[in-house]
Amino acid sequence: MIRHIVMWRLAGESYAVHPEHLRVRQELGTLRTSRHQVDYQYS
């Protein structure tokens, strides 16, 4: 499980500095006004 967490964290770090991600983030600017998490019941 620790290995998955480390790989997930490394993937997130590389995504955050990926040139295409940075380009799109700059282009969209402040389009996003807020961020929310929604939990759904799964049965």
mmCIF file of the N, C-alpha and C atoms, coordinates in Angstrom:
data_MODEL
# 
_entry.id   MODEL 
# 
loop_
_atom_site.group_PDB 
_atom_site.id 
_atom_site.type_symbol 
_atom_site.label_atom_id 
_atom_site.label_alt_id 
_atom_site.label_comp_id 
_atom_site.label_asym_id 
_atom_site.label_entity_id 
_atom_site.label_seq_id 
_atom_site.pdbx_PDB_ins_code 
_atom_site.Cartn_x 
_atom_site.Cartn_y 
_atom_site.Cartn_z 
_atom_site.occupancy 
_atom_site.B_iso_or_equiv 
_atom_site.pdbx_formal_charge 
_atom_site.auth_seq_id 
_atom_site.auth_comp_id 
_atom_site.auth_asym_id 
_atom_site.auth_atom_id 
_atom_site.pdbx_PDB_model_num 
ATOM 1   N N  . MET A 1 1  ? 0.826   -1.189 0.000   1.00 0.00 ? 1  MET A N  1 
ATOM 2   C CA . MET A 1 1  ? 0.000   0.000  0.000   1.00 0.00 ? 1  MET A CA 1 
ATOM 3   C C  . MET A 1 1  ? 0.876   1.261  0.000   1.00 0.00 ? 1  MET A C  1 
ATOM 4   N N  . ILE A 1 2  ? 1.942   1.252  0.765   1.00 0.00 ? 2  ILE A N  1 
ATOM 5   C CA . ILE A 1 2  ? 2.837   2.414  0.799   1.00 0.00 ? 2  ILE A CA 1 
ATOM 6   C C  . ILE A 1 2  ? 3.367   2.708  -0.600  1.00 0.00 ? 2  ILE A C  1 
ATOM 7   N N  . ARG A 1 3  ? 3.680   1.653  -1.340  1.00 0.00 ? 3  ARG A N  1 
ATOM 8   C CA . ARG A 1 3  ? 4.202   1.835  -2.703  1.00 0.00 ? 3  ARG A CA 1 
ATOM 9   C C  . ARG A 1 3  ? 3.196   2.586  -3.577  1.00 0.00 ? 3  ARG A C  1 
ATOM 10  N N  . HIS A 1 4  ? 1.910   2.244  -3.446  1.00 0.00 ? 4  HIS A N  1 
ATOM 11  C CA . HIS A 1 4  ? 0.878   2.922  -4.235  1.00 0.00 ? 4  HIS A CA 1 
ATOM 12  C C  . HIS A 1 4  ? 0.777   4.398  -3.855  1.00 0.00 ? 4  HIS A C  1 
ATOM 13  N N  . ILE A 1 5  ? 0.900   4.684  -2.569  1.00 0.00 ? 5  ILE A N  1 
ATOM 14  C CA . ILE A 1 5  ? 0.826   6.077  -2.118  1.00 0.00 ? 5  ILE A CA 1 
ATOM 15  C C  . ILE A 1 5  ? 2.002   6.866  -2.671  1.00 0.00 ? 5  ILE A C  1 
ATOM 16  N N  . VAL A 1 6  ? 3.190   6.278  -2.624  1.00 0.00 ? 6  VAL A N  1 
ATOM 17  C CA . VAL A 1 6  ? 4.374   6.963  -3.139  1.00 0.00 ? 6  VAL A CA 1 
ATOM 18  C C  . VAL A 1 6  ? 4.237   7.198  -4.635  1.00 0.00 ? 6  VAL A C  1 
ATOM 19  N N  . MET A 1 7  ? 3.780   6.198  -5.382  1.00 0.00 ? 7  MET A N  1 
ATOM 20  C CA . MET A 1 7  ? 3.624   6.340  -6.836  1.00 0.00 ? 7  MET A CA 1 
ATOM 21  C C  . MET A 1 7  ? 2.559   7.391  -7.150  1.00 0.00 ? 7  MET A C  1 
ATOM 22  N N  . TRP A 1 8  ? 1.468   7.406  -6.393  1.00 0.00 ? 8  TRP A N  1 
ATOM 23  C CA . TRP A 1 8  ? 0.405   8.397  -6.596  1.00 0.00 ? 8  TRP A CA 1 
ATOM 24  C C  . TRP A 1 8  ? 0.946   9.800  -6.354  1.00 0.00 ? 8  TRP A C  1 
ATOM 25  N N  . ARG A 1 9  ? 1.734   9.957  -5.289  1.00 0.00 ? 9  ARG A N  1 
ATOM 26  C CA . ARG A 1 9  ? 2.294   11.270 -4.968  1.00 0.00 ? 9  ARG A CA 1 
ATOM 27  C C  . ARG A 1 9  ? 3.268   11.720 -6.053  1.00 0.00 ? 9  ARG A C  1 
ATOM 28  N N  . LEU A 1 10 ? 4.121   10.826 -6.528  1.00 0.00 ? 10 LEU A N  1 
ATOM 29  C CA . LEU A 1 10 ? 5.068   11.181 -7.589  1.00 0.00 ? 10 LEU A CA 1 
ATOM 30  C C  . LEU A 1 10 ? 4.344   11.551 -8.875  1.00 0.00 ? 10 LEU A C  1 
ATOM 31  N N  . ALA A 1 11 ? 3.283   10.824 -9.192  1.00 0.00 ? 11 ALA A N  1 
ATOM 32  C CA . ALA A 1 11 ? 2.502   11.137 -10.397 1.00 0.00 ? 11 ALA A CA 1 
ATOM 33  C C  . ALA A 1 11 ? 1.878   12.520 -10.274 1.00 0.00 ? 11 ALA A C  1 
ATOM 34  N N  . GLY A 1 12 ? 1.360   12.839 -9.112  1.00 0.00 ? 12 GLY A N  1 
ATOM 35  C CA . GLY A 1 12 ? 0.765   14.158 -8.895  1.00 0.00 ? 12 GLY A CA 1 
ATOM 36  C C  . GLY A 1 12 ? 1.781   15.276 -8.997  1.00 0.00 ? 12 GLY A C  1 
ATOM 37  N N  . GLU A 1 13 ? 2.979   15.033 -8.470  1.00 0.00 ? 13 GLU A N  1 
ATOM 38  C CA . GLU A 1 13 ? 4.030   16.048 -8.538  1.00 0.00 ? 13 GLU A CA 1 
ATOM 39  C C  . GLU A 1 13 ? 4.472   16.287 -9.977  1.00 0.00 ? 13 GLU A C  1 
ATOM 40  N N  . SER A 1 14 ? 4.607   15.224 -10.756 1.00 0.00 ? 14 SER A N  1 
ATOM 41  C CA . SER A 1 14 ? 5.043   15.402 -12.145 1.00 0.00 ? 14 SER A CA 1 
ATOM 42  C C  . SER A 1 14 ? 3.933   16.029 -12.985 1.00 0.00 ? 14 SER A C  1 
ATOM 43  N N  . TYR A 1 15 ? 2.672   15.727 -12.658 1.00 0.00 ? 15 TYR A N  1 
ATOM 44  C CA . TYR A 1 15 ? 1.550   16.333 -13.374 1.00 0.00 ? 15 TYR A CA 1 
ATOM 45  C C  . TYR A 1 15 ? 1.511   17.841 -13.141 1.00 0.00 ? 15 TYR A C  1 
ATOM 46  N N  . ALA A 1 16 ? 1.799   18.245 -11.909 1.00 0.00 ? 16 ALA A N  1 
ATOM 47  C CA . ALA A 1 16 ? 1.706   19.661 -11.544 1.00 0.00 ? 16 ALA A CA 1 
ATOM 48  C C  . ALA A 1 16 ? 2.703   20.521 -12.294 1.00 0.00 ? 16 ALA A C  1 
ATOM 49  N N  . VAL A 1 17 ? 3.796   19.948 -12.770 1.00 0.00 ? 17 VAL A N  1 
ATOM 50  C CA . VAL A 1 17 ? 4.814   20.737 -13.478 1.00 0.00 ? 17 VAL A CA 1 
ATOM 51  C C  . VAL A 1 17 ? 4.923   20.348 -14.954 1.00 0.00 ? 17 VAL A C  1 
ATOM 52  N N  . HIS A 1 18 ? 4.000   19.515 -15.427 1.00 0.00 ? 18 HIS A N  1 
ATOM 53  C CA . HIS A 1 18 ? 4.020   19.105 -16.835 1.00 0.00 ? 18 HIS A CA 1 
ATOM 54  C C  . HIS A 1 18 ? 3.705   20.321 -17.704 1.00 0.00 ? 18 HIS A C  1 
ATOM 55  N N  . PRO A 1 19 ? 4.476   20.551 -18.763 1.00 0.00 ? 19 PRO A N  1 
ATOM 56  C CA . PRO A 1 19 ? 4.294   21.745 -19.603 1.00 0.00 ? 19 PRO A CA 1 
ATOM 57  C C  . PRO A 1 19 ? 2.868   21.928 -20.128 1.00 0.00 ? 19 PRO A C  1 
ATOM 58  N N  . GLU A 1 20 ? 2.220   20.851 -20.528 1.00 0.00 ? 20 GLU A N  1 
ATOM 59  C CA . GLU A 1 20 ? 0.858   20.975 -21.057 1.00 0.00 ? 20 GLU A CA 1 
ATOM 60  C C  . GLU A 1 20 ? -0.126  21.363 -19.954 1.00 0.00 ? 20 GLU A C  1 
ATOM 61  N N  . HIS A 1 21 ? 0.065   20.800 -18.785 1.00 0.00 ? 21 HIS A N  1 
ATOM 62  C CA . HIS A 1 21 ? -0.793  21.154 -17.645 1.00 0.00 ? 21 HIS A CA 1 
ATOM 63  C C  . HIS A 1 21 ? -0.631  22.642 -17.313 1.00 0.00 ? 21 HIS A C  1 
ATOM 64  N N  . LEU A 1 22 ? 0.604   23.107 -17.289 1.00 0.00 ? 22 LEU A N  1 
ATOM 65  C CA . LEU A 1 22 ? 0.855   24.515 -16.983 1.00 0.00 ? 22 LEU A CA 1 
ATOM 66  C C  . LEU A 1 22 ? 0.246   25.434 -18.043 1.00 0.00 ? 22 LEU A C  1 
ATOM 67  N N  . ARG A 1 23 ? 0.312   25.022 -19.306 1.00 0.00 ? 23 ARG A N  1 
ATOM 68  C CA . ARG A 1 23 ? -0.254  25.828 -20.385 1.00 0.00 ? 23 ARG A CA 1 
ATOM 69  C C  . ARG A 1 23 ? -1.772  25.954 -20.232 1.00 0.00 ? 23 ARG A C  1 
ATOM 70  N N  . VAL A 1 24 ? -2.434  24.829 -19.982 1.00 0.00 ? 24 VAL A N  1 
ATOM 71  C CA . VAL A 1 24 ? -3.896  24.841 -19.844 1.00 0.00 ? 24 VAL A CA 1 
ATOM 72  C C  . VAL A 1 24 ? -4.300  25.622 -18.598 1.00 0.00 ? 24 VAL A C  1 
ATOM 73  N N  . ARG A 1 25 ? -3.570  25.432 -17.511 1.00 0.00 ? 25 ARG A N  1 
ATOM 74  C CA . ARG A 1 25 ? -3.889  26.162 -16.277 1.00 0.00 ? 25 ARG A CA 1 
ATOM 75  C C  . ARG A 1 25 ? -3.778  27.667 -16.492 1.00 0.00 ? 25 ARG A C  1 
ATOM 76  N N  . GLN A 1 26 ? -2.756  28.080 -17.214 1.00 0.00 ? 26 GLN A N  1 
ATOM 77  C CA . GLN A 1 26 ? -2.583  29.503 -17.497 1.00 0.00 ? 26 GLN A CA 1 
ATOM 78  C C  . GLN A 1 26 ? -3.706  30.008 -18.412 1.00 0.00 ? 26 GLN A C  1 
ATOM 79  N N  . GLU A 1 27 ? -4.087  29.201 -19.389 1.00 0.00 ? 27 GLU A N  1 
ATOM 80  C CA . GLU A 1 27 ? -5.130  29.607 -20.330 1.00 0.00 ? 27 GLU A CA 1 
ATOM 81  C C  . GLU A 1 27 ? -6.485  29.736 -19.642 1.00 0.00 ? 27 GLU A C  1 
ATOM 82  N N  . LEU A 1 28 ? -6.785  28.823 -18.729 1.00 0.00 ? 28 LEU A N  1 
ATOM 83  C CA . LEU A 1 28 ? -8.072  28.858 -18.036 1.00 0.00 ? 28 LEU A CA 1 
ATOM 84  C C  . LEU A 1 28 ? -8.105  29.934 -16.953 1.00 0.00 ? 28 LEU A C  1 
ATOM 85  N N  . GLY A 1 29 ? -6.955  30.247 -16.421 1.00 0.00 ? 29 GLY A N  1 
ATOM 86  C CA . GLY A 1 29 ? -6.879  31.304 -15.410 1.00 0.00 ? 29 GLY A CA 1 
ATOM 87  C C  . GLY A 1 29 ? -7.722  31.005 -14.198 1.00 0.00 ? 29 GLY A C  1 
ATOM 88  N N  . THR A 1 30 ? -8.583  31.936 -13.854 1.00 0.00 ? 30 THR A N  1 
ATOM 89  C CA . THR A 1 30 ? -9.410  31.790 -12.654 1.00 0.00 ? 30 THR A CA 1 
ATOM 90  C C  . THR A 1 30 ? -10.814 31.306 -12.988 1.00 0.00 ? 30 THR A C  1 
ATOM 91  N N  . LEU A 1 31 ? -10.930 30.493 -14.000 1.00 0.00 ? 31 LEU A N  1 
ATOM 92  C CA . LEU A 1 31 ? -12.246 29.983 -14.384 1.00 0.00 ? 31 LEU A CA 1 
ATOM 93  C C  . LEU A 1 31 ? -12.910 29.233 -13.226 1.00 0.00 ? 31 LEU A C  1 
ATOM 94  N N  . ARG A 1 32 ? -12.125 28.437 -12.502 1.00 0.00 ? 32 ARG A N  1 
ATOM 95  C CA . ARG A 1 32 ? -12.669 27.707 -11.356 1.00 0.00 ? 32 ARG A CA 1 
ATOM 96  C C  . ARG A 1 32 ? -12.789 28.670 -10.190 1.00 0.00 ? 32 ARG A C  1 
ATOM 97  N N  . THR A 1 33 ? -14.002 28.768 -9.631  1.00 0.00 ? 33 THR A N  1 
ATOM 98  C CA . THR A 1 33 ? -14.229 29.691 -8.528  1.00 0.00 ? 33 THR A CA 1 
ATOM 99  C C  . THR A 1 33 ? -14.190 28.992 -7.177  1.00 0.00 ? 33 THR A C  1 
ATOM 100 N N  . SER A 1 34 ? -14.383 27.665 -7.166  1.00 0.00 ? 34 SER A N  1 
ATOM 101 C CA . SER A 1 34 ? -14.334 26.923 -5.910  1.00 0.00 ? 34 SER A CA 1 
ATOM 102 C C  . SER A 1 34 ? -14.126 25.446 -6.215  1.00 0.00 ? 34 SER A C  1 
ATOM 103 N N  . ARG A 1 35 ? -13.853 24.719 -5.167  1.00 0.00 ? 35 ARG A N  1 
ATOM 104 C CA . ARG A 1 35 ? -13.624 23.279 -5.309  1.00 0.00 ? 35 ARG A CA 1 
ATOM 105 C C  . ARG A 1 35 ? -14.370 22.575 -4.185  1.00 0.00 ? 35 ARG A C  1 
ATOM 106 N N  . HIS A 1 36 ? -15.094 21.518 -4.529  1.00 0.00 ? 36 HIS A N  1 
ATOM 107 C CA . HIS A 1 36 ? -15.896 20.802 -3.534  1.00 0.00 ? 36 HIS A CA 1 
ATOM 108 C C  . HIS A 1 36 ? -15.695 19.306 -3.705  1.00 0.00 ? 36 HIS A C  1 
ATOM 109 N N  . GLN A 1 37 ? -15.854 18.609 -2.612  1.00 0.00 ? 37 GLN A N  1 
ATOM 110 C CA . GLN A 1 37 ? -15.822 17.153 -2.642  1.00 0.00 ? 37 GLN A CA 1 
ATOM 111 C C  . GLN A 1 37 ? -17.227 16.660 -2.338  1.00 0.00 ? 37 GLN A C  1 
ATOM 112 N N  . VAL A 1 38 ? -17.698 15.710 -3.151  1.00 0.00 ? 38 VAL A N  1 
ATOM 113 C CA . VAL A 1 38 ? -19.022 15.144 -2.964  1.00 0.00 ? 38 VAL A CA 1 
ATOM 114 C C  . VAL A 1 38 ? -18.869 13.656 -2.716  1.00 0.00 ? 38 VAL A C  1 
ATOM 115 N N  . ASP A 1 39 ? -19.463 13.180 -1.640  1.00 0.00 ? 39 ASP A N  1 
ATOM 116 C CA . ASP A 1 39 ? -19.419 11.759 -1.313  1.00 0.00 ? 39 ASP A CA 1 
ATOM 117 C C  . ASP A 1 39 ? -20.760 11.131 -1.677  1.00 0.00 ? 39 ASP A C  1 
ATOM 118 N N  . TYR A 1 40 ? -20.698 10.030 -2.379  1.00 0.00 ? 40 TYR A N  1 
ATOM 119 C CA . TYR A 1 40 ? -21.902 9.299  -2.759  1.00 0.00 ? 40 TYR A CA 1 
ATOM 120 C C  . TYR A 1 40 ? -21.940 7.978  -2.017  1.00 0.00 ? 40 TYR A C  1 
ATOM 121 N N  . GLN A 1 41 ? -23.119 7.580  -1.598  1.00 0.00 ? 41 GLN A N  1 
ATOM 122 C CA . GLN A 1 41 ? -23.264 6.301  -0.932  1.00 0.00 ? 41 GLN A CA 1 
ATOM 123 C C  . GLN A 1 41 ? -23.195 5.189  -1.972  1.00 0.00 ? 41 GLN A C  1 
ATOM 124 N N  . TYR A 1 42 ? -22.420 4.192  -1.690  1.00 0.00 ? 42 TYR A N  1 
ATOM 125 C CA . TYR A 1 42 ? -22.263 3.049  -2.586  1.00 0.00 ? 42 TYR A CA 1 
ATOM 126 C C  . TYR A 1 42 ? -22.757 1.818  -1.852  1.00 0.00 ? 42 TYR A C  1 
ATOM 127 N N  . SER A 1 43 ? -23.709 1.118  -2.470  1.00 0.00 ? 43 SER A N  1 
ATOM 128 C CA . SER A 1 43 ? -24.203 -0.084 -1.813  1.00 0.00 ? 43 SER A CA 1 
ATOM 129 C C  . SER A 1 43 ? -24.191 -1.277 -2.725  1.00 0.00 ? 43 SER A C  1 
# 
